[in-house]
Amino acid sequence: MPYSAFPPSLPDPLQPLPAAQKVLVVDDVPDNATIICQVIKDLCGPLVAYTGEDALTLARQYLPDLILLDIRMPGMDGFEVCRRLKADLQTAHIPIIFLTALTEPHCEELGLNLGAVDFVTKPFRPAVLKARVRTHLEIAQQRQMLQLLSHSDGLTGVANRRFFSAQLEREFMRLQRLGEPLSLVMIDVDHFKAYNDHYGHLVGDECLSQMSQAIQGALHRPGDLLARYGGEEFVCLLPHTALDGAVLVAQGIVDALRLLDLPHAASPLGQALTVSLGVACIAPSSTNSAQQLLADADRRLYLAKNAGRDRIVWAG
């Protein structure tokens, strides 16, 4: 039976799931899978696979927060599924609970050595299974929160420089394979030292926080990334975007900040806060680098500031 089949009382796994955590249930007996899903459905958005091969496909497609994996299945058994999931960098982090009627101690030892986090013996008590699932989902959520915090800027909540740098390299390599352009917009708040001196650092922090929200609102595609690069500098990473498209994004950022209309009484440019932007684009290849793109955007930001600030520069 294909993995797109699903117990009739539960949501179709090929439809978008709610924000709830996702659990992949892998069992070759549809009735068993239905029972398991009924037990856990108020904790998560369940997915179902009836074969080991389909389990691998769904795991890579949806990256579930937890996998409940039957051991005895025709063809690829649960041990082999676990082995392959743990060998794949994309899925190695996903916790696995084995479901088994096998009671031999060596089976549990093998499963734990392969990387499983828990065992539930069939026939299981629904309350016990639900408690185990809840515990491991809570652990997964805590791990994800820690990861999110390590990737985020503490003041603005957008990505931090460390995460941006890693993502820049990843996107460069990915788009090199695809033959697609990668663009960058660097943003600097004009005369921000004067802003802090005039209004105080607490107001300055609030200003940066509001600006980050406005800039984020000007980015409309899921793959676009906004990061705080340092101090009063932000950077936008725009995959699959040519130079003309990146310039339009930069203009959208300027428009969004003008609508925000933050006062800057200490600015020699006027009474409102303004920004300078440098825009660059590259066709990733073996003859250039992500650092070259960064240097191009930084140079154009310098040109924008040197030309009087409050402008976008995308050439030179």
Secondary structure in CASP SS format (residue, H / E / C, confidence):
PFRMAT SS
TARGET T0000
AUTHOR 0000-0000-0000
METHOD secondary structure of the structure
MODEL  1
M C 1.00
P C 1.00
Y C 1.00
S C 1.00
A C 1.00
F C 1.00
P C 1.00
P C 1.00
S C 1.00
L C 1.00
P C 1.00
D C 1.00
P C 1.00
L C 1.00
Q C 1.00
P C 1.00
L C 1.00
P C 1.00
A C 1.00
A C 1.00
Q C 1.00
K E 1.00
V E 1.00
L E 1.00
V E 1.00
V E 1.00
D C 1.00
D C 1.00
V C 1.00
P H 1.00
D H 1.00
N H 1.00
A H 1.00
T H 1.00
I H 1.00
I H 1.00
C H 1.00
Q H 1.00
V H 1.00
I H 1.00
K C 1.00
D C 1.00
L C 1.00
C C 1.00
G E 1.00
P E 1.00
L E 1.00
V E 1.00
A E 1.00
Y C 1.00
T C 1.00
G H 1.00
E H 1.00
D H 1.00
A H 1.00
L H 1.00
T H 1.00
L H 1.00
A H 1.00
R H 1.00
Q H 1.00
Y H 1.00
L C 1.00
P C 1.00
D C 1.00
L E 1.00
I E 1.00
L E 1.00
L E 1.00
D E 1.00
I C 1.00
R C 1.00
M C 1.00
P C 1.00
G C 1.00
M C 1.00
D C 1.00
G H 1.00
F H 1.00
E H 1.00
V H 1.00
C H 1.00
R H 1.00
R H 1.00
L H 1.00
K H 1.00
A H 1.00
D C 1.00
L C 1.00
Q C 1.00
T C 1.00
A C 1.00
H C 1.00
I C 1.00
P C 1.00
I E 1.00
I E 1.00
F E 1.00
L E 1.00
T E 1.00
A C 1.00
L C 1.00
T C 1.00
E C 1.00
P H 1.00
H H 1.00
C H 1.00
E H 1.00
E H 1.00
L H 1.00
G H 1.00
L H 1.00
N H 1.00
L H 1.00
G C 1.00
A C 1.00
V C 1.00
D E 1.00
F E 1.00
V E 1.00
T E 1.00
K C 1.00
P C 1.00
F C 1.00
R C 1.00
P H 1.00
A H 1.00
V H 1.00
L H 1.00
K H 1.00
A H 1.00
R H 1.00
V H 1.00
R H 1.00
T H 1.00
H H 1.00
L H 1.00
E H 1.00
I H 1.00
A H 1.00
Q H 1.00
Q H 1.00
R H 1.00
Q H 1.00
M H 1.00
L H 1.00
Q H 1.00
L H 1.00
L H 1.00
S H 1.00
H H 1.00
S E 1.00
D C 1.00
G C 1.00
L C 1.00
T C 1.00
G C 1.00
V C 1.00
A E 1.00
N C 1.00
R H 1.00
R H 1.00
F H 1.00
F H 1.00
S H 1.00
A H 1.00
Q H 1.00
L H 1.00
E H 1.00
R H 1.00
E H 1.00
F H 1.00
M H 1.00
R H 1.00
L H 1.00
Q H 1.00
R H 1.00
L H 1.00
G C 1.00
E C 1.00
P C 1.00
L E 1.00
S E 1.00
L E 1.00
V E 1.00
M E 1.00
I E 1.00
D E 1.00
V E 1.00
D C 1.00
H C 1.00
F H 1.00
K H 1.00
A H 1.00
Y H 1.00
N H 1.00
D H 1.00
H H 1.00
Y H 1.00
G C 1.00
H H 1.00
L H 1.00
V H 1.00
G H 1.00
D H 1.00
E H 1.00
C H 1.00
L H 1.00
S H 1.00
Q H 1.00
M H 1.00
S H 1.00
Q H 1.00
A H 1.00
I H 1.00
Q H 1.00
G H 1.00
A C 1.00
L C 1.00
H C 1.00
R C 1.00
P C 1.00
G C 1.00
D C 1.00
L E 1.00
L E 1.00
A E 1.00
R E 1.00
Y E 1.00
G E 1.00
G C 1.00
E C 1.00
E E 1.00
F E 1.00
V E 1.00
C E 1.00
L E 1.00
L E 1.00
P E 1.00
H C 1.00
T C 1.00
A C 1.00
L H 1.00
D H 1.00
G H 1.00
A H 1.00
V H 1.00
L H 1.00
V H 1.00
A H 1.00
Q H 1.00
G H 1.00
I H 1.00
V H 1.00
D H 1.00
A H 1.00
L H 1.00
R H 1.00
L H 1.00
L H 1.00
D C 1.00
L C 1.00
P E 1.00
H C 1.00
A C 1.00
A C 1.00
S C 1.00
P C 1.00
L C 1.00
G C 1.00
Q C 1.00
A E 1.00
L C 1.00
T C 1.00
V E 1.00
S E 1.00
L E 1.00
G E 1.00
V E 1.00
A E 1.00
C E 1.00
I E 1.00
A C 1.00
P C 1.00
S C 1.00
S C 1.00
T C 1.00
N C 1.00
S C 1.00
A H 1.00
Q H 1.00
Q H 1.00
L H 1.00
L H 1.00
A H 1.00
D H 1.00
A H 1.00
D H 1.00
R H 1.00
R H 1.00
L H 1.00
Y H 1.00
L H 1.00
A H 1.00
K H 1.00
N H 1.00
A C 1.00
G C 1.00
R C 1.00
D C 1.00
R C 1.00
I E 1.00
V E 1.00
W C 1.00
A C 1.00
G C 1.00
END
